[in-house]
Amino acid sequence: MSVLMWFRNDLRTTSNLAFKSALQKHCQHAVFFVCKSQWQSHDMAKIKVDFIERRINALGLELANLGVKLHIIDADVYSNVPTLLKNLCGSLGVEQVFANKEPEWNEKFRDNDVANQSFKLCLYDDDCILPYGSVLNAEGQMFKVFTPFKRRWLTKVKELLPLDSEFSGFENTQPIEYKPINFSDIQGMSKPWVVESAEIDRRLNKYIREQVFDY
């Protein structure tokens, strides 16, 4: 069965539950939809659009090294995504699409429309350590005081330990070519922020070793 990884806000190739699951199904295709009019309606800053472009190009190279082709499609607005995704899945013979959940309002409506397509949409909770709304009191309601919430949160996290490690057993085809794309109006605004996974992981690990206890 052919599968597709749908990258949205979460553009990680590491610590990404949906992507890990897609790789276990021998994923060879991924997609990202450029929705500039939608982003503008959300007042997204140009520097963030530039950062997304730089990260998408870094992502494309990382995926190409795994033999996964990244399809970048101009959708303009979210309402165009369901049809474009259906067409892509039809052309590739995809029966299953993997992505991480997004709780925002417009994104939920987009995903509801996508879920009505002919392929299976598999969404994963990966933005937080625990799924949204899963830490509840004895009455099944949200906590109103922090300390009991913290105790319940820690209890549920301990139930998850040991945390799952990165998937490392995937073998795919040889690396493929990736051609960088351009959709940012102002190039280079976000250069102070790194976009390559290896450098991001290096800085994060350095922070955890040297600074996290001072946070």
Salt bridges, closest charged atoms under 4 A:
ASP10 OD2 - ARG12 NH2 2.67
GLU62 OE2 - ARG55 NH1 3.03
GLU102 OE2 - ARG8 NE 3.96
GLU102 OE1 - ARG110 NH2 2.85
ASP111 OD2 - ARG8 NH2 2.83
ASP111 OD1 - ARG110 NE 2.98
ASP125 OD2 - LYS101 NZ 3.39
ASP126 OD2 - ARG12 NH2 3.13
ASP164 OD2 - LYS20 NZ 2.36
ASP185 OD1 - LYS36 NZ 3.14
GLU199 OE2 - ARG202 NH2 2.82
GLU199 OE2 - ARG203 NE 2.81
GLU210 OE1 - LYS206 NZ 3.02
